[in-house]
Amino acid sequence: MANTKSAAKNARKAVRRHEIRVQIKSELKTVRKNALNLAENPKGEEVVNATNYAVKKYAKAASNGYIHPKTAARKISRLMKAVNRLQK
């Protein structure tokens, strides 16, 4: 329980930030799965668009501080490696 008004406000902000982080991380998992599913059954430009969208989302999440930049780089690298492997 917060003892001051500012502590109560910081607690509310922490809850809001947590909800946003959870939502963004969930979205990152979804775009990754979509890109991998499209890579398994390639349909022309859809694979490229989905992969680029996923990379863009990971980079944006890293630049806004929702995930660590090195985590984003690692996940992007693994995604690209998996998509390229599935395309062969």
QUIFEN-V644410 format. One record per pair of residues at least 24 apart in sequence whose C-alpha atoms are under 6 Angstrom apart, sorted by the first residue. I is the first residue (numbers start at 1). GAP is how many residues later the second one is. D is the distance in Angstrom with one decimal. If there is no record, write none. Layout:
i=I gap=GAP d=D
i=I gap=GAP d=D
//
This chain:
i=21 gap=45 d=5.9
i=39 gap=44 d=5.7
i=39 gap=47 d=5.9
i=40 gap=46 d=5.8
//
